[in-house]
Each structure stands twice: as structure tokens, then as C-alpha cells.
Amino acid sequence: MDDEIKSQVGIIKNLIDEFFINYCIKIDIPLKFKQIKIIASGSSFNAAYFGKYFFENTAQTETSIDYASEFINSKFSDFDTKDTLYILISQSGNSKDTVLAMEKLKNKGAVTLCITNNKESIMYQKCDYKIFINAGIEKAIAATKTFSASVFILWLLALKKAQNNPDFSNDEIKNIYSIPPSLNNIFENIENFDMAQKILSKQKDFSIIGLGELYPLCREMALKIKEINYINATAYPMGEFIHGHYAILNKSKVLVIFLIGEKSEFELNTIQKILNSYKTKTILVSDEYLDLNCDTLVKIPSCQSKIALLLTTIIFIQLLAMKIAIKLKRDVDKPKGLQKIVK
């Protein structure tokens, strides 16, 4: 897992070199669609959640996401096959539920695009459009490099779609070559990392909150913590958390808060409301020095672009989950009861 986390810098660089030429995104996808539906499972579903925000905020394209298992079990069959692009994400390309979802779509004549790490897979062979993330075989059970590569590809796809919009800004594209160095910077520049590791390794459960694009980040952290540490970490959208859910802070000892990138007044007010209402121990993860009276501020490096900051934070949560597992003497590469298709 450690090797695969560290390999992400080179993988993202290779994806930039392959799909980004002369400041143009060279990916073959249909562009004349009005909406997108992304179907996936596990970590790939959390990547899909990022994709939803990318397509809606960057490309202004209506986007929905669905678990593959829920999609194949839905009795509703009158879905749009004309104006919708269906994106399926699976690192193996052979995940049974995602393959069944693809077959259901193909039977209805839907246009499908797959994002996978396996050119020999069923999905890669049968989808209309296909993107190979070329991350190499992922041997650790918990997805790391395939997750970040999928997130990055979804961001590129959103940019590709957005380039047709009259108000499209090239700001993110201008900084694309700064992404690999930004990712590399995270490994030696996390302040209070050991403190966060020490606190979380002692918990049986804790909550994680974030707003907007930070919510799928919270979901992925919770999944990583569960997979390799067997700790019941739960992710919540920040705004939804205060609608009753934060009553668990009467018993829960720790709350992790993500506050990176642009900070809205809503986020700051919500955090203050939580801190005023409960005495739980708080760990704030941010790219700035913020005085919010949290117990521990985990400071990660700032970045020139939003996608670099998101990917940097993804690496942080992977490192944190792994280090906690090592401290607890878990087998980080082969968690109990979990299996994975790697070819």
C-alpha cells in the first residue's frame, strides 16, 4: 500500500502526458449529451461523487450517480438513452454488479463509457468509449492509485465537456503541470500528522464532515479507515450533519473536519455552531492556518489549483489510514474478510 500511494505522483504525470497535449485535452468522448449518469461501487463510487461535482460545477452538466447494485436491481427501465452519457467506473473492469449495469444499459441502446485499469476486462471490451487509467496492478486491497487516477480522469472529462461553454476559463488548465510537484510535496509536509494518527488510532468510532467536493473526500477517508483499521468512521455532508446527526457528539469523542480551498461563511458558521454546542475533540484538516478553536490543526500544503489540492488531500487520507493501521498492527495489504480482483 505504501508503494502504491507513493506511485500516484508518477501515475498522474503519465496521465497528463497521455491526455494533455498543447494545452488541449485529447480524450475521445461524445460531447453532444445533455446529462451524465455515473455508475460504480466502493471507492469507485466515491470517485463518481467527485465526478458529479466536476461535471456540474465545471461543465454545467446535470449529473447523477448510482451504486451499480442499486441500478441493476431497480425495476425502472424507462431511462434516457438519447441525451445521456453513462459512465461506468471499475478498477478491474470485471466487477459483477458494474458489468451487469453495463449490460442493462447496452440492452437499452445507451451510450456507455468506462474508466478502468484493465484493458482485458469485459467493460473495456464492450463499452462504446473507454479510458484506460494505466495505474499498474493494484495489489493492496484498499484502492489508492486507481482511485486518484479515476478522480483525475473525471476532472479531465469535465474540462473536455466544459471547453464547449462560452464562459469556460482556462485557469485550471494553465496550472496542470504544477499538479505532480504539488502531490510530491505532501509526503514531507503535513503538520501535526502524528498527532492526528495518535488520536484516531485510539477511537472505536468517529465522524468526518466536509462541504461540497470535500464530502466525497470524507466518504473515501471513512471507507479507508473501515477497510484496513476496522474502525467505524462515518462521513456526513457538513450542512446535513447539523440536522440531527450531530447529536452523536454527545457520545462520540472525535470529529474530523475538512476545510480546504475556498472557505465559505456557511462552513465557518457551521463549524462554530458545532464547537459551541458540543465539547467533542476536533481535528481540522486545512491548507491554511485557521484559528477556529479546534483541538488539532492538521496543515497540508497549499496548491496552485483545486484539483491538485483535492488529489493532495486524497494522498493525505490514504497515508493517515495506512499509518493508523500500522500503529494498530493491522495487515494493511490484506484486511480480514476482504477480497479484490486485480486483473
TADA-V747246 format. One line per field, one symbol per residue. ss: DSSP state (H for helix, E for strand, L for the rest). psi: psi as a letter, one per 20 degrees, with the letter a starting at -180 (. if undefined). A space follows every 50 residues. Layout:
BEGIN
ss = ???
psi = ???
END
This chain:
BEGIN
ss = LHHHHHLHHHHHHHHHHHHEELLEELLLLLLLLLEEEEEELHHHHHHHHH HHHHHHHLLLLEEEEEEHHHHHHLLLLLLLLLLEEEEEEELLLLLHHHHH HHHHHHHLLLEEEEEELLLLLHHHHHLLEEEELLLLLLLLLLLLHHHHHH HHHHHHHHHHHHLLLLLLLLHHHHLHHHHHHHHHHHHHLLELHHHHHHHH HLLLEEEEEELLHHHHHHHHHHHHHHHHHLLEEEEEEHHHHLLLHHHHHH LLLEEEEEELLLLLHHHHHHHHHHHHHLLLEEEEEELLLLLLLLLEEEEL LLLLLHHHHHHHHHHHHHHHHHHHHHHLLLLLLLLLLLLLLLL
psi = hgghghihghggghhghgjoplkqompoqpilqhrqpppaqchhhhghgg hghghghgilpppqqqpghhghipipimrpigjppopppphhjjpghhgh gghgghhikqpqpqorjoijrgghhiqgqqpoiliqpohqgppfhhghgg ggghgggggghhiiphkppjgghhjhiigghgghhhhjlopkghgggggh iiqhqrqpqqqciighggghgggggggiikpmppqqpghhhilhhjhiih hphqppppnqbppqhggghgghgghhhqkqppoporjqopnjkqgpoooq qrrhqghhgghghghghggggghggghjkqnhhmqpiqrppi.
END
